[in-house]
Amino acid sequence: LEDSGGVFSTAIIDSTGSIHIIGEGGVGQEDIYGVALETVDDDIDNGVIKTISADSQIIIKGEGGTGTDIVDSNGVYLSDIEVYAGQGIYIKGSGGSGEALEDSTGIAVDNTDIKGSKIELLGTGGSTNDPKKSITSIGVSIYNDSTLSTRANEDESFPILIYDQNDGTNGDIIISGYAGSGLEDSGGVFSTAIIDSTGS
């Protein structure tokens, strides 16, 4: 089975409150993400990047699906989008499990900008009984031209409020990754992103 994911969206999502996105992949082989949010190629070619924005907080939780010979089973997959929240952004993802895994990363962030008053990513790579049959199972992978930032710029139209006394909006960026079972790539956290924090 292909395309047995939990939540897939290429839409612009904008809320004056909070956004909660929760998904769990099914049983299959390809594209069995828990949550996949992306901009399609035609929009990218026309200079359109999809945004997910909330005045309050954004919470995304995804669990990859299961199968015998899995190609893609990321917990949360963000590609070519912009995520903005006036308050905190919390993303939790777990890669799928199966007899053979090609890619079961917990949280995969590809060419995506994430900006909020606090950012927290928690990812766990998928698992298999035979690590020799697993290629990539990273906890959190952030790559290409991705950016994580809690820094508010005066010229931006979207406000980010930082309050040191409030743990939910204190400018911190927290990335926690737990490796799964992968023969080639099974680290906790992999990143080539620009990370800019006003907290710690």
C-alpha positions in Angstrom: 0.0 0.0 0.0 1.1 3.5 -0.8 -0.1 6.9 0.6 -1.4 5.5 3.9 -0.4 8.5 5.9 -2.2 10.1 8.9 -2.4 13.8 7.9 -1.2 15.2 4.6 -1.6 18.9 3.7 -0.4 21.4 1.1 -2.8 24.1 2.4 -2.2 27.5 4.0 -3.3 27.2 7.6 -3.9 30.4 9.6 -5.4 30.6 13.1 -6.1 33.5 15.5 -5.8 30.9 18.3 -3.9 27.7 18.4 -3.3 24.9 15.8 -3.2 21.2 16.8 -2.2 18.7 14.1 -2.1 15.0 15.1 -1.6 12.1 12.8 -0.8 8.4 12.8 0.4 6.5 9.7 -1.3 3.3 8.7 0.0 0.1 7.3 1.9 0.4 4.0 5.1 0.9 2.2 5.5 4.5 0.9 4.4 7.8 2.3 3.0 6.5 5.5 3.9 9.6 7.4 2.2 10.5 10.7 2.0 14.1 9.5 3.3 15.6 6.2 3.0 19.3 5.5 4.6 20.6 2.4 4.5 23.0 -0.6 3.9 21.2 -3.9 6.4 21.6 -6.8 4.1 23.7 -9.0 3.6 26.3 -6.2 7.4 26.4 -5.6 8.0 27.0 -9.3 5.6 30.0 -9.1 7.3 31.4 -6.0 4.5 30.4 -3.6 5.5 29.0 -0.2 2.7 27.6 2.0 2.5 28.9 5.6 1.2 27.6 8.9 0.6 30.4 11.3 -1.1 30.9 14.7 -1.3 33.9 17.0 -1.0 31.4 20.0 0.8 28.1 19.7 1.3 25.3 17.2 1.4 21.7 18.3 2.2 18.9 15.7 2.4 15.3 16.7 2.9 12.4 14.3 3.7 8.7 14.4 4.9 6.9 11.3 3.1 3.8 10.0 4.2 0.2 10.0 4.9 -2.4 7.3 7.2 -5.1 6.2 9.3 -3.2 3.6 9.0 0.6 4.4 10.3 3.3 2.1 9.1 6.4 3.9 7.6 6.4 7.4 8.6 9.6 9.1 6.7 10.7 12.2 6.5 14.4 11.1 7.7 15.6 7.7 7.9 19.4 6.9 9.0 20.4 3.5 9.3 23.8 1.8 6.9 25.6 4.2 7.0 28.4 6.8 5.8 27.8 10.4 5.1 30.8 12.6 3.6 31.1 16.0 3.2 34.1 18.3 3.8 31.7 21.2 5.4 28.2 21.3 5.9 25.6 18.6 6.0 22.0 19.8 6.7 19.2 17.4 6.9 15.5 18.4 7.4 12.7 15.9 8.2 9.0 16.0 9.4 7.0 13.0 7.5 3.9 11.8 8.6 0.4 12.5 8.8 -2.7 10.3 10.9 -5.6 9.1 12.9 -3.4 6.7 13.2 0.4 6.9 14.6 2.8 4.3 13.6 6.1 6.0 11.8 6.2 9.4 13.0 9.5 10.9 11.1 10.9 13.8 11.0 14.5 12.6 12.3 15.5 9.2 12.5 19.3 8.4 13.5 20.0 4.8 14.0 23.6 3.5 11.6 25.0 6.1 11.5 28.1 8.3 10.2 27.6 11.9 9.8 30.8 14.0 8.1 31.2 17.4 8.6 32.5 20.9 9.8 29.0 21.9 10.6 26.0 19.7 10.7 22.4 21.0 11.4 19.4 18.8 11.3 15.8 20.1 11.9 13.0 17.7 12.5 9.3 17.9 13.7 7.2 15.0 11.9 4.0 13.9 12.9 0.5 14.8 13.3 -2.9 13.3 14.4 -6.2 14.7 17.2 -6.4 12.2 19.3 -3.2 12.0 21.0 -4.5 8.8 17.6 -3.9 7.1 17.3 -0.3 8.2 19.0 2.6 6.4 17.9 5.9 8.0 16.4 6.2 11.4 17.3 9.5 12.9 15.5 11.1 15.8 15.5 14.7 14.4 16.9 15.6 11.0 16.9 19.3 9.9 18.5 19.9 6.5 18.9 22.0 3.4 18.0 25.7 3.9 16.0 25.3 7.1 15.9 27.9 9.8 14.8 27.8 13.4 14.5 31.1 15.2 13.0 32.7 18.2 14.3 36.2 17.4 11.7 38.9 16.7 12.4 41.4 14.0 10.7 44.8 14.1 10.1 44.8 10.3 8.1 41.5 10.3 4.4 41.6 10.1 4.0 38.5 12.3 4.6 39.4 16.0 6.7 37.1 18.2 6.4 37.9 21.9 9.2 36.9 24.3 8.7 36.9 28.0 11.6 35.7 30.1 9.4 34.9 33.1 7.1 32.7 31.0 8.5 29.3 30.3 6.2 28.9 27.3 7.5 32.1 25.6 11.1 32.4 26.8 13.0 32.3 23.5 14.5 28.8 24.0 15.1 26.3 21.2 15.1 22.7 22.4 15.9 19.8 20.1 15.9 16.3 21.5 16.5 13.3 19.2 16.7 9.6 20.0 18.1 7.3 17.4 16.3 4.3 16.0 17.9 1.2 14.4 19.6 2.2 11.2 22.6 0.6 9.4 23.8 3.9 7.8 22.2 6.8 9.6 20.8 6.3 13.1 21.9 9.4 15.1 19.8 11.4 17.6 20.0 14.8 15.9 21.3 15.8 12.5 21.2 19.4 11.4 22.6 21.7 8.7 20.1 24.5 9.7 20.6 28.0 10.9 19.5 28.1 14.5 19.1 31.5 16.2 17.8 31.7 19.8 17.1 34.6 22.1 17.0 32.2 25.0 19.3 29.3 25.8 
